[in-house]
Amino acid sequence: MSVEIFAQRLQSVLDKHDISQNKFATMLGVQQPTVWQYCNGKRMPSAVMVARISELLDVSTDYLLGRTDKF
């Protein structure tokens, strides 16, 4: 699993849904710098958080983690 792939895909999905990092942080219940770190490859979320991100953005965890190119 690549932190860079996760970061790129997360930011791409946020952009596709027109969701700002600040708004997404509120949706996740975390501080905005945490989402910034996720989107910039500085920090990898826990497995539980990846699952939550997947649910909120209606995208598969496999897509976010780079295991498939299908949402």
Phi and psi restraints in degrees (range 20) as a CNS / XPLOR table:
assign (resid 1 and name C) (resid 2 and name N)
       (resid 2 and name CA) (resid 2 and name C) 1.0 -109.2 20.0 2
assign (resid 2 and name N) (resid 2 and name CA)
       (resid 2 and name C) (resid 3 and name N) 1.0 127.3 20.0 2
assign (resid 2 and name C) (resid 3 and name N)
       (resid 3 and name CA) (resid 3 and name C) 1.0 -61.9 20.0 2
assign (resid 3 and name N) (resid 3 and name CA)
       (resid 3 and name C) (resid 4 and name N) 1.0 -36.4 20.0 2
assign (resid 3 and name C) (resid 4 and name N)
       (resid 4 and name CA) (resid 4 and name C) 1.0 -65.4 20.0 2
assign (resid 4 and name N) (resid 4 and name CA)
       (resid 4 and name C) (resid 5 and name N) 1.0 -41.6 20.0 2
assign (resid 4 and name C) (resid 5 and name N)
       (resid 5 and name CA) (resid 5 and name C) 1.0 -63.9 20.0 2
assign (resid 5 and name N) (resid 5 and name CA)
       (resid 5 and name C) (resid 6 and name N) 1.0 -45.9 20.0 2
assign (resid 5 and name C) (resid 6 and name N)
       (resid 6 and name CA) (resid 6 and name C) 1.0 -57.4 20.0 2
assign (resid 6 and name N) (resid 6 and name CA)
       (resid 6 and name C) (resid 7 and name N) 1.0 -47.3 20.0 2
assign (resid 6 and name C) (resid 7 and name N)
       (resid 7 and name CA) (resid 7 and name C) 1.0 -58.9 20.0 2
assign (resid 7 and name N) (resid 7 and name CA)
       (resid 7 and name C) (resid 8 and name N) 1.0 -47.7 20.0 2
assign (resid 7 and name C) (resid 8 and name N)
       (resid 8 and name CA) (resid 8 and name C) 1.0 -62.4 20.0 2
assign (resid 8 and name N) (resid 8 and name CA)
       (resid 8 and name C) (resid 9 and name N) 1.0 -44.5 20.0 2
assign (resid 8 and name C) (resid 9 and name N)
       (resid 9 and name CA) (resid 9 and name C) 1.0 -70.3 20.0 2
assign (resid 9 and name N) (resid 9 and name CA)
       (resid 9 and name C) (resid 10 and name N) 1.0 -39.4 20.0 2
assign (resid 9 and name C) (resid 10 and name N)
       (resid 10 and name CA) (resid 10 and name C) 1.0 -60.8 20.0 2
assign (resid 10 and name N) (resid 10 and name CA)
       (resid 10 and name C) (resid 11 and name N) 1.0 -49.2 20.0 2
assign (resid 10 and name C) (resid 11 and name N)
       (resid 11 and name CA) (resid 11 and name C) 1.0 -62.9 20.0 2
assign (resid 11 and name N) (resid 11 and name CA)
       (resid 11 and name C) (resid 12 and name N) 1.0 -38.2 20.0 2
assign (resid 11 and name C) (resid 12 and name N)
       (resid 12 and name CA) (resid 12 and name C) 1.0 -62.0 20.0 2
assign (resid 12 and name N) (resid 12 and name CA)
       (resid 12 and name C) (resid 13 and name N) 1.0 -44.5 20.0 2
assign (resid 12 and name C) (resid 13 and name N)
       (resid 13 and name CA) (resid 13 and name C) 1.0 -67.8 20.0 2
assign (resid 13 and name N) (resid 13 and name CA)
       (resid 13 and name C) (resid 14 and name N) 1.0 -39.8 20.0 2
assign (resid 13 and name C) (resid 14 and name N)
       (resid 14 and name CA) (resid 14 and name C) 1.0 -60.0 20.0 2
assign (resid 14 and name N) (resid 14 and name CA)
       (resid 14 and name C) (resid 15 and name N) 1.0 -44.3 20.0 2
assign (resid 14 and name C) (resid 15 and name N)
       (resid 15 and name CA) (resid 15 and name C) 1.0 -63.0 20.0 2
assign (resid 15 and name N) (resid 15 and name CA)
       (resid 15 and name C) (resid 16 and name N) 1.0 -42.6 20.0 2
assign (resid 15 and name C) (resid 16 and name N)
       (resid 16 and name CA) (resid 16 and name C) 1.0 -59.6 20.0 2
assign (resid 16 and name N) (resid 16 and name CA)
       (resid 16 and name C) (resid 17 and name N) 1.0 -39.2 20.0 2
assign (resid 16 and name C) (resid 17 and name N)
       (resid 17 and name CA) (resid 17 and name C) 1.0 -90.2 20.0 2
assign (resid 17 and name N) (resid 17 and name CA)
       (resid 17 and name C) (resid 18 and name N) 1.0 2.3 20.0 2
assign (resid 17 and name C) (resid 18 and name N)
       (resid 18 and name CA) (resid 18 and name C) 1.0 55.0 20.0 2
assign (resid 18 and name N) (resid 18 and name CA)
       (resid 18 and name C) (resid 19 and name N) 1.0 47.8 20.0 2
assign (resid 18 and name C) (resid 19 and name N)
       (resid 19 and name CA) (resid 19 and name C) 1.0 -112.3 20.0 2
assign (resid 19 and name N) (resid 19 and name CA)
       (resid 19 and name C) (resid 20 and name N) 1.0 123.3 20.0 2
assign (resid 19 and name C) (resid 20 and name N)
       (resid 20 and name CA) (resid 20 and name C) 1.0 -73.0 20.0 2
assign (resid 20 and name N) (resid 20 and name CA)
       (resid 20 and name C) (resid 21 and name N) 1.0 159.2 20.0 2
assign (resid 20 and name C) (resid 21 and name N)
       (resid 21 and name CA) (resid 21 and name C) 1.0 -60.8 20.0 2
assign (resid 21 and name N) (resid 21 and name CA)
       (resid 21 and name C) (resid 22 and name N) 1.0 -37.7 20.0 2
assign (resid 21 and name C) (resid 22 and name N)
       (resid 22 and name CA) (resid 22 and name C) 1.0 -63.8 20.0 2
assign (resid 22 and name N) (resid 22 and name CA)
       (resid 22 and name C) (resid 23 and name N) 1.0 -46.3 20.0 2
assign (resid 22 and name C) (resid 23 and name N)
       (resid 23 and name CA) (resid 23 and name C) 1.0 -64.5 20.0 2
assign (resid 23 and name N) (resid 23 and name CA)
       (resid 23 and name C) (resid 24 and name N) 1.0 -40.8 20.0 2
assign (resid 23 and name C) (resid 24 and name N)
       (resid 24 and name CA) (resid 24 and name C) 1.0 -66.3 20.0 2
assign (resid 24 and name N) (resid 24 and name CA)
       (resid 24 and name C) (resid 25 and name N) 1.0 -36.4 20.0 2
assign (resid 24 and name C) (resid 25 and name N)
       (resid 25 and name CA) (resid 25 and name C) 1.0 -59.5 20.0 2
assign (resid 25 and name N) (resid 25 and name CA)
       (resid 25 and name C) (resid 26 and name N) 1.0 -42.1 20.0 2
assign (resid 25 and name C) (resid 26 and name N)
       (resid 26 and name CA) (resid 26 and name C) 1.0 -63.4 20.0 2
assign (resid 26 and name N) (resid 26 and name CA)
       (resid 26 and name C) (resid 27 and name N) 1.0 -42.8 20.0 2
assign (resid 26 and name C) (resid 27 and name N)
       (resid 27 and name CA) (resid 27 and name C) 1.0 -61.3 20.0 2
assign (resid 27 and name N) (resid 27 and name CA)
       (resid 27 and name C) (resid 28 and name N) 1.0 -38.5 20.0 2
assign (resid 27 and name C) (resid 28 and name N)
       (resid 28 and name CA) (resid 28 and name C) 1.0 -80.9 20.0 2
assign (resid 28 and name N) (resid 28 and name CA)
       (resid 28 and name C) (resid 29 and name N) 1.0 -20.5 20.0 2
assign (resid 28 and name C) (resid 29 and name N)
       (resid 29 and name CA) (resid 29 and name C) 1.0 79.8 20.0 2
assign (resid 29 and name N) (resid 29 and name CA)
       (resid 29 and name C) (resid 30 and name N) 1.0 32.1 20.0 2
assign (resid 29 and name C) (resid 30 and name N)
       (resid 30 and name CA) (resid 30 and name C) 1.0 -126.5 20.0 2
assign (resid 30 and name N) (resid 30 and name CA)
       (resid 30 and name C) (resid 31 and name N) 1.0 171.1 20.0 2
assign (resid 30 and name C) (resid 31 and name N)
       (resid 31 and name CA) (resid 31 and name C) 1.0 -77.2 20.0 2
assign (resid 31 and name N) (resid 31 and name CA)
       (resid 31 and name C) (resid 32 and name N) 1.0 151.3 20.0 2
assign (resid 31 and name C) (resid 32 and name N)
       (resid 32 and name CA) (resid 32 and name C) 1.0 -57.8 20.0 2
assign (resid 32 and name N) (resid 32 and name CA)
       (resid 32 and name C) (resid 33 and name N) 1.0 -39.2 20.0 2
assign (resid 32 and name C) (resid 33 and name N)
       (resid 33 and name CA) (resid 33 and name C) 1.0 -59.1 20.0 2
assign (resid 33 and name N) (resid 33 and name CA)
       (resid 33 and name C) (resid 34 and name N) 1.0 -28.8 20.0 2
assign (resid 33 and name C) (resid 34 and name N)
       (resid 34 and name CA) (resid 34 and name C) 1.0 -65.0 20.0 2
assign (resid 34 and name N) (resid 34 and name CA)
       (resid 34 and name C) (resid 35 and name N) 1.0 -46.4 20.0 2
assign (resid 34 and name C) (resid 35 and name N)
       (resid 35 and name CA) (resid 35 and name C) 1.0 -65.0 20.0 2
assign (resid 35 and name N) (resid 35 and name CA)
       (resid 35 and name C) (resid 36 and name N) 1.0 -39.9 20.0 2
assign (resid 35 and name C) (resid 36 and name N)
       (resid 36 and name CA) (resid 36 and name C) 1.0 -57.2 20.0 2
assign (resid 36 and name N) (resid 36 and name CA)
       (resid 36 and name C) (resid 37 and name N) 1.0 -44.2 20.0 2
assign (resid 36 and name C) (resid 37 and name N)
       (resid 37 and name CA) (resid 37 and name C) 1.0 -63.2 20.0 2
assign (resid 37 and name N) (resid 37 and name CA)
       (resid 37 and name C) (resid 38 and name N) 1.0 -40.9 20.0 2
assign (resid 37 and name C) (resid 38 and name N)
       (resid 38 and name CA) (resid 38 and name C) 1.0 -61.2 20.0 2
assign (resid 38 and name N) (resid 38 and name CA)
       (resid 38 and name C) (resid 39 and name N) 1.0 -45.2 20.0 2
assign (resid 38 and name C) (resid 39 and name N)
       (resid 39 and name CA) (resid 39 and name C) 1.0 -74.9 20.0 2
assign (resid 39 and name N) (resid 39 and name CA)
       (resid 39 and name C) (resid 40 and name N) 1.0 -16.1 20.0 2
assign (resid 39 and name C) (resid 40 and name N)
       (resid 40 and name CA) (resid 40 and name C) 1.0 -112.5 20.0 2
assign (resid 40 and name N) (resid 40 and name CA)
       (resid 40 and name C) (resid 41 and name N) 1.0 11.7 20.0 2
assign (resid 40 and name C) (resid 41 and name N)
       (resid 41 and name CA) (resid 41 and name C) 1.0 69.9 20.0 2
assign (resid 41 and name N) (resid 41 and name CA)
       (resid 41 and name C) (resid 42 and name N) 1.0 22.0 20.0 2
assign (resid 41 and name C) (resid 42 and name N)
       (resid 42 and name CA) (resid 42 and name C) 1.0 -92.3 20.0 2
assign (resid 42 and name N) (resid 42 and name CA)
       (resid 42 and name C) (resid 43 and name N) 1.0 -17.3 20.0 2
assign (resid 42 and name C) (resid 43 and name N)
       (resid 43 and name CA) (resid 43 and name C) 1.0 -153.6 20.0 2
assign (resid 43 and name N) (resid 43 and name CA)
       (resid 43 and name C) (resid 44 and name N) 1.0 140.0 20.0 2
assign (resid 43 and name C) (resid 44 and name N)
       (resid 44 and name CA) (resid 44 and name C) 1.0 -105.5 20.0 2
assign (resid 44 and name N) (resid 44 and name CA)
       (resid 44 and name C) (resid 45 and name N) 1.0 130.0 20.0 2
assign (resid 44 and name C) (resid 45 and name N)
       (resid 45 and name CA) (resid 45 and name C) 1.0 -71.0 20.0 2
assign (resid 45 and name N) (resid 45 and name CA)
       (resid 45 and name C) (resid 46 and name N) 1.0 159.6 20.0 2
assign (resid 45 and name C) (resid 46 and name N)
       (resid 46 and name CA) (resid 46 and name C) 1.0 -66.2 20.0 2
assign (resid 46 and name N) (resid 46 and name CA)
       (resid 46 and name C) (resid 47 and name N) 1.0 165.7 20.0 2
assign (resid 46 and name C) (resid 47 and name N)
       (resid 47 and name CA) (resid 47 and name C) 1.0 -59.3 20.0 2
assign (resid 47 and name N) (resid 47 and name CA)
       (resid 47 and name C) (resid 48 and name N) 1.0 -39.3 20.0 2
assign (resid 47 and name C) (resid 48 and name N)
       (resid 48 and name CA) (resid 48 and name C) 1.0 -63.5 20.0 2
assign (resid 48 and name N) (resid 48 and name CA)
       (resid 48 and name C) (resid 49 and name N) 1.0 -41.7 20.0 2
assign (resid 48 and name C) (resid 49 and name N)
       (resid 49 and name CA) (resid 49 and name C) 1.0 -69.2 20.0 2
assign (resid 49 and name N) (resid 49 and name CA)
       (resid 49 and name C) (resid 50 and name N) 1.0 -37.6 20.0 2
assign (resid 49 and name C) (resid 50 and name N)
       (resid 50 and name CA) (resid 50 and name C) 1.0 -59.9 20.0 2
assign (resid 50 and name N) (resid 50 and name CA)
       (resid 50 and name C) (resid 51 and name N) 1.0 -42.9 20.0 2
assign (resid 50 and name C) (resid 51 and name N)
       (resid 51 and name CA) (resid 51 and name C) 1.0 -62.3 20.0 2
assign (resid 51 and name N) (resid 51 and name CA)
       (resid 51 and name C) (resid 52 and name N) 1.0 -41.5 20.0 2
assign (resid 51 and name C) (resid 52 and name N)
       (resid 52 and name CA) (resid 52 and name C) 1.0 -66.6 20.0 2
assign (resid 52 and name N) (resid 52 and name CA)
       (resid 52 and name C) (resid 53 and name N) 1.0 -42.5 20.0 2
assign (resid 52 and name C) (resid 53 and name N)
       (resid 53 and name CA) (resid 53 and name C) 1.0 -59.8 20.0 2
assign (resid 53 and name N) (resid 53 and name CA)
       (resid 53 and name C) (resid 54 and name N) 1.0 -44.8 20.0 2
assign (resid 53 and name C) (resid 54 and name N)
       (resid 54 and name CA) (resid 54 and name C) 1.0 -57.3 20.0 2
assign (resid 54 and name N) (resid 54 and name CA)
       (resid 54 and name C) (resid 55 and name N) 1.0 -46.5 20.0 2
assign (resid 54 and name C) (resid 55 and name N)
       (resid 55 and name CA) (resid 55 and name C) 1.0 -64.4 20.0 2
assign (resid 55 and name N) (resid 55 and name CA)
       (resid 55 and name C) (resid 56 and name N) 1.0 -45.7 20.0 2
assign (resid 55 and name C) (resid 56 and name N)
       (resid 56 and name CA) (resid 56 and name C) 1.0 -64.2 20.0 2
assign (resid 56 and name N) (resid 56 and name CA)
       (resid 56 and name C) (resid 57 and name N) 1.0 -34.8 20.0 2
assign (resid 56 and name C) (resid 57 and name N)
       (resid 57 and name CA) (resid 57 and name C) 1.0 -98.6 20.0 2
assign (resid 57 and name N) (resid 57 and name CA)
       (resid 57 and name C) (resid 58 and name N) 1.0 1.0 20.0 2
assign (resid 57 and name C) (resid 58 and name N)
       (resid 58 and name CA) (resid 58 and name C) 1.0 53.6 20.0 2
assign (resid 58 and name N) (resid 58 and name CA)
       (resid 58 and name C) (resid 59 and name N) 1.0 51.5 20.0 2
assign (resid 58 and name C) (resid 59 and name N)
       (resid 59 and name CA) (resid 59 and name C) 1.0 -138.6 20.0 2
assign (resid 59 and name N) (resid 59 and name CA)
       (resid 59 and name C) (resid 60 and name N) 1.0 150.7 20.0 2
assign (resid 59 and name C) (resid 60 and name N)
       (resid 60 and name CA) (resid 60 and name C) 1.0 -74.5 20.0 2
assign (resid 60 and name N) (resid 60 and name CA)
       (resid 60 and name C) (resid 61 and name N) 1.0 151.2 20.0 2
assign (resid 60 and name C) (resid 61 and name N)
       (resid 61 and name CA) (resid 61 and name C) 1.0 -64.5 20.0 2
assign (resid 61 and name N) (resid 61 and name CA)
       (resid 61 and name C) (resid 62 and name N) 1.0 -35.5 20.0 2
assign (resid 61 and name C) (resid 62 and name N)
       (resid 62 and name CA) (resid 62 and name C) 1.0 -60.9 20.0 2
assign (resid 62 and name N) (resid 62 and name CA)
       (resid 62 and name C) (resid 63 and name N) 1.0 -38.0 20.0 2
assign (resid 62 and name C) (resid 63 and name N)
       (resid 63 and name CA) (resid 63 and name C) 1.0 -64.6 20.0 2
assign (resid 63 and name N) (resid 63 and name CA)
       (resid 63 and name C) (resid 64 and name N) 1.0 -49.5 20.0 2
assign (resid 63 and name C) (resid 64 and name N)
       (resid 64 and name CA) (resid 64 and name C) 1.0 -59.8 20.0 2
assign (resid 64 and name N) (resid 64 and name CA)
       (resid 64 and name C) (resid 65 and name N) 1.0 -35.3 20.0 2
assign (resid 64 and name C) (resid 65 and name N)
       (resid 65 and name CA) (resid 65 and name C) 1.0 -88.2 20.0 2
assign (resid 65 and name N) (resid 65 and name CA)
       (resid 65 and name C) (resid 66 and name N) 1.0 -0.2 20.0 2
assign (resid 65 and name C) (resid 66 and name N)
       (resid 66 and name CA) (resid 66 and name C) 1.0 82.7 20.0 2
assign (resid 66 and name N) (resid 66 and name CA)
       (resid 66 and name C) (resid 67 and name N) 1.0 16.4 20.0 2
assign (resid 66 and name C) (resid 67 and name N)
       (resid 67 and name CA) (resid 67 and name C) 1.0 -85.6 20.0 2
assign (resid 67 and name N) (resid 67 and name CA)
       (resid 67 and name C) (resid 68 and name N) 1.0 -19.0 20.0 2
assign (resid 67 and name C) (resid 68 and name N)
       (resid 68 and name CA) (resid 68 and name C) 1.0 -150.2 20.0 2
assign (resid 68 and name N) (resid 68 and name CA)
       (resid 68 and name C) (resid 69 and name N) 1.0 159.8 20.0 2
assign (resid 68 and name C) (resid 69 and name N)
       (resid 69 and name CA) (resid 69 and name C) 1.0 -97.5 20.0 2
assign (resid 69 and name N) (resid 69 and name CA)
       (resid 69 and name C) (resid 70 and name N) 1.0 0.1 20.0 2
assign (resid 69 and name C) (resid 70 and name N)
       (resid 70 and name CA) (resid 70 and name C) 1.0 -90.3 20.0 2
assign (resid 70 and name N) (resid 70 and name CA)
       (resid 70 and name C) (resid 71 and name N) 1.0 136.1 20.0 2
